[in-house]
Amino acid sequence: MVKIRLMRAGSKKRPFYRIVAADSRSPRDGKFLEILGYYDPRQKPHVLEVKTDRVQDWVDKGAQTSDRVGKLISTLN
């Protein structure tokens, strides 16, 4: 199953997240299928960039969003 979830990047104590489509069995920071955007919680206001057309394409193919990604995407609308 494909999940749309956050992948942690950045250094220690300075998190930066990529929004990726990945197999649900792969580790959090492991192999992914496509980068769909990014989220930077350290900026004020928080920076969220998402390719909504690609996310919708993955959802149409049966991918599920994680709880956090679902909440982040809902703030865009």
C-alpha distance (Angstrom), angle and dihedral (degrees) to the residues before:
residue distance angle dihedral
M1 . . .
V2 3.80 . .
K3 3.80 118.4 .
I4 3.78 128.5 -167.6
R5 3.79 103.9 -141.2
L6 3.79 146.6 142.8
M7 3.79 122.0 -81.6
R8 3.80 114.7 -161.0
A9 3.78 118.6 -128.0
G10 3.79 133.0 158.7
S11 3.74 128.0 70.8
K12 3.78 134.3 -64.2
K13 3.84 111.9 -55.5
R14 3.86 90.0 2.8
P15 3.81 106.4 85.2
F16 3.77 122.5 -168.8
Y17 3.78 121.4 175.0
R18 3.78 134.3 -151.5
I19 3.78 119.2 -155.3
V20 3.80 106.0 -134.0
A21 3.77 141.9 171.8
A22 3.80 106.8 -126.9
D23 3.77 140.8 160.7
S24 3.79 108.6 -92.9
R25 3.83 90.5 -127.4
S26 3.81 95.0 57.8
P27 3.83 119.5 93.0
R28 3.81 121.0 -97.0
D29 3.81 95.2 -101.7
G30 3.80 95.6 28.1
K31 3.75 136.3 92.5
F32 3.81 118.1 -17.7
L33 3.80 136.9 -179.6
E34 3.80 102.3 -139.4
I35 3.81 140.7 -6.6
L36 3.80 108.5 -123.1
G37 3.79 100.9 177.8
Y38 3.78 144.7 -53.3
Y39 3.79 141.4 -101.4
D40 3.80 125.7 -154.1
P41 3.83 111.0 -170.2
R42 3.82 94.0 178.9
Q43 3.81 95.8 68.2
K44 3.80 118.7 86.0
P45 3.00 108.6 -106.9
H46 3.80 96.3 26.5
V47 3.79 114.7 -106.4
L48 3.81 116.6 -129.3
E49 3.80 121.5 174.7
V50 3.82 117.7 176.1
K51 3.80 133.6 171.0
T52 3.80 93.8 -135.7
D53 3.81 93.9 -176.3
R54 3.82 91.3 56.8
V55 3.82 91.9 45.0
Q56 3.80 90.1 51.8
D57 3.81 90.0 48.2
W58 3.82 90.9 54.3
V59 3.81 92.1 46.3
D60 3.80 89.8 50.9
K61 3.81 87.9 54.2
G62 3.82 90.7 54.4
A63 3.81 104.2 -91.1
Q64 3.80 118.3 146.4
T65 3.79 125.5 -143.8
S66 3.78 121.5 -131.7
D67 3.80 117.4 -116.2
R68 3.81 94.0 -103.0
V69 3.81 95.3 45.9
G70 3.78 90.1 48.3
K71 3.82 90.4 54.4
L72 3.80 92.4 46.3
I73 3.80 93.3 50.1
S74 3.80 91.7 47.1
T75 3.83 89.3 59.0
L76 3.80 89.2 62.1
N77 3.80 93.2 63.2
